Amino acid sequence: MARLEWCVDAIPDATYTLTTTDTPRLLGMSTPRTGAWSVAGNMGEGVIVGVLDSGVDPRHVSFGDDGMQPPPAKWRGRCDFGTAPCNNKLIGGRAKTLEDHGTHTASTAVGAFVGDVEVERSNLGTASGMAPRAHLAMYEVCVSDKCSATEMLTDTERSAFFDGVDVLSISASDNTQKPFYNDLIAVGSFSAVMSGVFFSTSAGNAGPTSATVTNCAPWQLTVGASTMGRRVLSKVQLGSGLVLDGEVSKSYRCMKNKPIVYVGGKLADGALKAVDVRGKIVVCNRVESQVMLEKMIGAAGGVGMIAISDQMHRLATTPLGANFMAVSRVSYADGEIIKAYINSTANPTASLRFDGVALNASSLPTIAEYSSRGPCDLPNIGVLKPDITGPGTNIVAAVPDKRPGANTTTAHTRTFSAKSGTSMSAPHLAGIAAVIKKAHPEWSPALIKSALMTTADVTHPDGTPVIDESTGKPASHFAMGAGLVNPTKALDPGLVYDLTAEDLVPYICGLGYNDSFVNEIIAQPMQNVSCAQSKKIEGKDLNYPSFLVTLTAAAPVAEARRTATNIGEPYEVYRAEVVVPQGVAVEVVPDKLEFAAALQRKEFTVKFTRGVNPAVNTATAGSLLWVSEKHSKPYQN
């Protein structure tokens, strides 16, 4: 095709991988009077949220439209689910397949209120999405967990330019970092965002390894995942009587008083060959996929598995795969206890028992071990990714009823399931963005993104830092981005950092792309850009709500420019407060911004200087807080 005279360029298709009861409470959405729904005065009414994912179950009660108004007149999309009629909630989509992933992410973003939700025989109360009154347009671009990049590009542009959506959510990535002109999600999302559509996408599930974050384009909101206090419990009772809590994906038949054996090394390398595991519970290190471990243990005659997190995933117990035998994933510390018990007796035994779904409402969120970490390993990108973190672990939301014969009826379904991944955190932010969009319809996607990032929390209400589940230590900004989303604070950020096409074109040109590549990225908002005639800026100077600079012995000083826009009180004075990164001196000029009107813009420069004895080949972090009399709480920039 590339040889055809009329073809501008041909980009090979790529395959991308699909990577909520209580979260409205956890995030402060539902708190009476002071929660985001109350402060915003809405639950997303009139806002259209598009979800690009696998198929949705249109019969599910989460997509009921009781009390909802018809979609706004601008909606021009198509809805055809055959015998399951569309309604004022589910306004777009067409019948293909009923899939767990798409149904789950859609209901996480905009699911209606559903009471008496049950998962694994546990009653979990009422479930809803983040914007339970928003409209849903569903775009099926994935089959099972595989997604076509071409279909995602096509449906992103269709939803933005023709159908009239306000917010888009994509929970998929191809687990690689590539130039933006070869990334069809980046290409499509640029056009959508420049047309006024907010775009939320997942960071990926390759953590805690560094530099694994995907979806790195600065016009996207890239969302990492946190825990939220819910666990699907699998109890391990040792022959000594000691009981340890692990986790599992779904219920299983109790396994009582079975011999246990520890198998070290990788099972794929033949570690099982030297051990007789028939009729035994196998204790192994979770350094391979859970599905593969279960299959190999089952094939060798094992009847159960206790998977121990390694030191890289120290505190983590969340399984990231469905189980078909008795399974418990335990922390590294509990694994050491189990191994010590095995070595202490000639005939070690254990029992495995499924113990239902439990929620510890007082549990503080941590950064999930699987959430992909930054930085983006792309030349000159100059922005910190992920951008922000939302709930992603054991999120309860709608799934299709897969029981025999269930898909042949048009009756409403009400099946729910707990799932984990950044696929679950991205639609949380999409739903929150819908509520903000309704409260502030004049805000651009960049303003909403800035408001979310600059008000995110890096500490909990008790003042303790957000912890990285993989280390047990305070999380870095490469793990959590700006921090944990705080929807209520995001409704009134005071200052924001705006980004327009006029800002982004010099940035894209500054990446060193040729004109053909640049025009592929920005094809819809503007045409025929020449980087030779456009100014270029470095990534550090993009008007972004975070900073990422590199200081070396040869280049020990870096200056970054920003422009803050006042969307708070007409007359407000902000003073800079700096938490200085270790080994770096920071100077903000000016260190006071005085605003005399709403929407007034003020420029400032931040100078970073390498210290005398700095740490080498490592990252250090700090923060710039603009504080005013009204906005007295820290607003991290």
Secondary structure, 3 states (H helix, E strand, C coil): CCCCCCCCCCCCCCEEEECCCCHHHHCCCCCCCCCHHHHHCCCCCCCEEEEEECCCCCCEHHHCCCCCCCCCCCCCCCEECCCCCCCCCEEEEECCCCCHHHHHHHHHHHCCCEEEEEECCEEEEEECCCCCCCEEEEEECEECCEEEHHHHHHHHHHHHHHHCCCEEEECEECCCCCCHHHCHHHHHHHHHHHCCCEEEEECCCCCCCCCCCCCCCCCCEEEEEECCCEEEEEEEEECCCCEEEEECCCCCCCEEEEEEEEECCCHHHCHHHHCCCCCCEEEEECCCCHHHHHHHHHHCCCCEEEEECCHHHCCCCCCCCCCCCEEEEECHHHHHHHHHHHHHCCCCEEEEEEEEEEECCCCCCEECCCCCCCCCCCCCCCCCCCCEEEECCCEEEEECCCCCCHHHCCCCECEEEEECCHHHHHHHHHHHHHHHHHHCCCCCHHHHHHHHHHCCECECCCCCECEECCCCCECCHHHHCCCECCHHHHCCCCEECCCCHHHHHHHHHHCCCCHHHHHHHCCCCCCCCCCCCCCCCCHHHCCCCCCCCCCCCCCCEEEEEEEEEECCCCCEEEEEEEECCCCEEEEEECCEEEECCCCCEEEEEEEEEECCCCCCCCCCCCEEEEECCCCCCCCEC
